[in-house]
């Protein structure tokens, strides 16, 4: 069990380095969980921008995990900026 926790912490730290600076921990956690639903890599925008389950996961996780309105807005703004114009993407409002 200890090794699982250690490995999870390492993966989280590496994943966090792939996200824009200033993105809250709660947002990074939600985004990492959401993209893992469809086995997308953090750098594979085409994969996660076009996946409705990923977008739905973000919509449910971010408001629940991120208690500050500015954190919720920041993750939605990031997703909208990264995925703007991608086929199948519905912008967050």
QUIZIUR-V888795 format. One record per pair of residues at least 12 apart in sequence whose ideal C-beta (glycine too) atoms are under 7 Angstrom apart, sorted by the first residue. I is the first residue (numbers start at 1). J is the second residue. D is the distance in whole Angstrom. If there is no record, write none. Layout:
i=[I	I]
j=[J	J]
d=[D	D]
//
This chain:
i=[15	15	16	18	18	19	20	23	23	23	24	24	24	26	26	26	27	27	27	27	27	29	30	30	30	30	30	31	31	33	33	34	34	34	34	35	35	37	37	37	38	38	38	40	45	45	45	46	49	49	49	49	50	50	50	50	55	58	62	76	79	80]
j=[32	42	28	42	43	31	78	74	75	78	66	71	74	65	66	71	62	66	71	74	75	65	58	61	62	65	75	58	75	57	61	54	57	58	61	48	54	53	54	57	51	53	54	54	82	83	86	86	82	83	86	89	86	87	88	89	90	79	75	92	92	92]
d=[5	6	5	4	7	7	6	6	7	7	6	4	7	4	4	6	6	6	6	6	4	6	6	4	5	6	7	7	7	7	6	5	4	5	7	5	6	5	6	6	5	6	6	7	6	7	7	7	7	4	4	5	6	6	4	6	6	7	5	4	6	6]
//
